[in-house]
Amino acid sequence: MQQALEYAEILDVPFAYSSNGDAFLEHDRTAGCGVVERQIPLDQFPTPDALWARYSAAKGYTARQETVITQDYYYDGSGKSPRYYQLIAINRTVDAIARGERRILLVMATGTGKTYTAFQIIWRLWKSGARKRILFLVDRNILADQTKTNDFKPFGQAMTKITHRTADKAFEIYLSLYQAVTGTEEEQNIYKQFSPDFFDLVVIDECHRGSAADDAAWRKILEYFSSATQIGMTATPKETKSVSNIEYFGDPIYTYSLRQGISDGFLAPYKVIRIGIDKDLEGWRPEKGKTDKYGREIEDREYNDLDYDRSLILEKRTELVAARITEFLKATDRFAKAIVFCENIDHAERMRQALVNANFDLAATNSRYVMRITGDNDEGKAQLDNFIDPESTFPVIVTTSQLMSTGVDAQTCHLIVLDKRIHSMTEFKQIIGRGTRINEDYNKLFFTIMDFKRATALFADPDFDGDPVQIYEPGAWDPVVPPDDVLNADSVLEDLSGYGDDIDPLSAEAPPTGKPVKYYVDDVEVIIATERVQYLDADGKLITESLKDYTRKTVRKAYSSLNAFLNAWNGAERKQAIIEALAGQGVFLDELAEQVGRDYDAFDLVCHVAFDQPPLTRRERAERVQKRHVFARYGDKARAVLQALLQKYADSGIRSVESLDILKVDPLTTFGTPIEIIHLFGGKQNYLAAIHELETELYLEAA
């Protein structure tokens, strides 16, 4: 029963049952019948209707509330349904609104489907008639467009997006960029064309970006529609000395954390590569009379990473970072999507140029291989949809500063590069969230964070993935933004730091003329002084032990002995499934191959590192199969296909053999289309049986 109760609490269900085969033990978490635990005969297990009646009575639902609570979810017939944590968020929200709550906060880690959750909440309230006119507010235009064409599509003709600063009152579901309905002049406040009671539900996506501050534009909209029920949704509730989501919305009705998402397998685990550059760690002081590349004498003082890419540009540092990023991609996958976060727009442009030069072969072939996507660049912003589209190859590497830190659904992003100082936990979580999405169809199961500015020290902060805590409710005379939060304020001043440290972020005025904003130094050498790799363990903590040691410990925890692993491997219908399961626990075999040997199969890497077995290269395994002439019973063409697959295994591993997509690749295409190749074996089942036989022969010594 104790185990059942753990599951019941995780799933947020009111009744738990256990049985020894002679009777049931029931635990009523609502205590509605006056008895928490009781035994029930096997033939008297309560019906769903009986359980609902008890639950409804315990909740005290009225007939009207029950109509809202029992409204079903939206199903499109595809089999897609809300995940368990989404169900909890949806149910708790609908329940709270049915009971009359007016301000609700949902905290869900980036990549866990906040928009889909919001859609299901709105759908149930709308279909039940509990809420009739709904406003969904976002702060990025791309979010509104993605929402309309994807998750909110079932609303059809009842939905509109507010554009051209006009308010058409003929719809029921309204999507809007908050900037589209507000402005500095009163007549630009389009939202006031609606009466204050026009909307009865307002949902604010990424509510940490504006609605938490008393004087924010979002807050004014919320106060205008104060009679409406309001739901704030965020991955990172903002709690500072003067800004509080909790002060406005109340405590979160439900929180689903990054750590829980990774543990459940819904979010991608990650490894961290921390790289220390000598001038960052030691600082740099110019010799007397030292001038920059433009002949300006550099102020004599000690410069450090607070200055770099703001008041001092070390061009060779930028080149070194670009070279290290390129080296990593060449060792893994040069077409793996990557986002490089820079200090400002100027830094992002210089980093783009350095990456173009470091990848001159691919950049010359396609100019979109490296792109800068920042708020001031229309050409770059036009490529954002292509970057996040898994079907689109280009752009591959994107440099940015703030624009892509939130709300960008980059499902296939494999590499996050941090070359900017980050002190805000809100910003840090949002940036890390760009890589946490899983896309199994494109083999996106984990991602890498490459940190040049020690930003990942925030992983050790107790607030990382902790419950949001309200620190302070600002009084009437307290500052809106305290001095220590100025540079971390989420605002439209996104990239003004590109103009130099002399700009006041609040006034946005240019620095006085006559004083150099930045020094550009192109003749100071920099080197990598330290580099270490950390891995996320099952408890969500970064560990610094070697990858070999971590792999050994993790594999042995999953498989108690070599025989246990061999049985699982040989019995698996897809060997790739075991590789993916290990990746979900932080065992990154591609990285392990870099240390042990790139010619080894995943199987040999595991057996060698975890169980001290002598490894065979893929080519050695393939040659052993060829010498045994095991495919003699197949026809000439089918045998040639198997020989080609054996060569593919020798080149790239078992993943290629198990994927039907390999049939679309040379030299397999010389044997016909995938369907024609499968027909050579007498149909799909026979083809798969032949693949299974091939795998059996490859690992024959391991049987």
Secondary structure, 3 states (H helix, E strand, C coil): CHHHHHHHHHHCCCEEEEECCCEEEEEECCCCCCCCEEEEEHHHCCCHHHHHHHHHHHHCCCHHHHHHHCCCCCCCCCCCCCCHHHHHHHHHHHHHHHCCCCEEEEEECCCCCHHHHHHHHHHHHHHCCCCCCEEEEECCHHHHHHHHHCCCHHHHHHEEECCCCCCCCCCCEEEEEHHHCCCCCHHHCHHHHCCCCCCCEEEEECHHHCCCCCCCHHHHHHHHCCCCEEEEEECCCCECCCCEHHHHHCCCCEEECHHHHHHHCCECCEEEEEEEEHHHHHCECCCCCCECCCCCECCCCCECCCCECCCEEEHHHHHHHHHHHHHHHHHCCCCCEEEEECCCHHHHHHHHHHHHHHCHHHHHHCCCCEEECCCCCHHHHCCHHHHHCCCCCCCCEEEECCCCCCCCCCCCEEEEEECCCCCCHHHHHHHHHHHCECEHHHCECCEEEEECCCHHHHHHCCCCCCCCCCCCCCCCCCCCCCHHHHHHCCCCCCCHHHHCCCCCCCCCCCCCCCCCCCEEECCCCCCEEEEEEEEECCCCCEECCCHHHHHHHHHHHHCCCHHHHHHHHHHCCCHHHHHHHHHHCCCCHHHHHHHHCCCECHHHHHHHHHHCCCCCEHHHHHHHHHHCCCCCCCCHHHHHHHHHHHHHHHHHCHHHHHCHHHHHCCCHHHHCCHHHHHHHCCCHHHHHHHHHHHHHHHCHHHC
